[in-house]
Amino acid sequence: MKLLELTTETDGATVRLVLTGELDIAGAARVEQELERIEREAPATLVLDLRELAFMDSTGLRVIVAADERAREQERRLVVVRGSATVQRIIEMTRLHERLEIVDDPAAVEAG
């Protein structure tokens, strides 16, 4: 089991949060805290990069849904970079992929 690691990168009006390891109940609070910190900076676009995430449970899904709701309320853009097959499967099983903006590569995200 790999512990959750967070990396935040800023490029103009876009902030990318890279999640590595496992997003479950043990790490959800850390992700929430970092998302709230980022949101206080008011980026136009927040990119949640799941490519290095090995596992995500329903707690992780709730974190993403809550971040999406806040982005919509604040008229900001939330983009999710597609995760591993395991992570993507839970997103698709819950039909969350129909609600989220999902891309394969963070380089494809344009600010604004």
N, C-alpha and C positions, 0 to 999 in steps of 0.2 A: 504494500500500500504506500503510495507516494503522497506526502503531505502537500497541501495546497500552497502554491506560490503565486504572488501577484506582482505584475510589472506594469507600471503606468508610463506611457509615452505621450508627449504633447507635440502637435505639429499645427501651429496656427490655431484655428478655431476647432480643431479636431483633437480629441483625447482618446487614446486606445488603451484599454485595460486588457492585458494578456493574463489568462488564467492557465496555470500549469498544475497538473496533478489531479486531485479529486475534489470536486465540489459537492459536499454533502453537509449534513447538519453540523459537523465539526468545524467547517470553514465558512459557512454561510454568513455568520456575523461579521467576519473580516471583510468579505466581499461587500456586504451592505455598507459597512463603515467607509470603505474606499470609494464606493459609488456615491455616497452622500458627500464625501469630501470633494470628489470630482464635480458633482452637480453644483456645489457652491461656487465653483469657478465659472459656471455658466457657459460651457462649451456649446457651440452650435450643433456639433455632432459628437456622439459618444459611440465608440466602436468597442464592442465586447468580443474579444478574440478567444474562441473556444478551441482552436486547432490543437493545442497542447494539453487539453483536458482529457484524461483517461477515463473518467467516470463522473456521472452527475446523477443525483437522486432527485426526488420530488422537492426537496428543500432548495436545491439549485434552480429548479424550474420556477419556484416561487420568487426567488431573487430576481431572475430575468423578467418575469411578468411584472413585478413591482417596479423595476427599473423602466420597463416599457411604458407602464401607466404614468409614471412621473414625467417621462420624456414627452408623452402626448399632452399632459396637463400643462407643461412648461413650454410647449411648442418647440421642442428640440427633437433632433433626429437620433434614434438609436438604431445602430446597425450591428448585427451579429455575424461574426465570421464563423462559417460552418465548422463544426467539431468533427471528432472521429466518428466512425460508424456507430459506435456504442452510444455516444452522446447524441448524435443526430437521430438515432432510432427513438429515443425517449421524447425528443422534440416532435417528431412526426407522429408518434403514437398518441400524443396529447393534442395533436393538430395545431400546435403552437406555431409551426412553420407557416400556417395560413395568416397569422397575425403579424409576425415579425418580418423585418427586412433582413434577409439572409444573403450573404455573399460568400464566394469561395476564397477571395483574396482581399486583404485589407487595402492593398494598393489600388483597388478598384473603387474605393470610397472617395468621393469628392466632397470637400467641405461645403457646408451651406446647404 
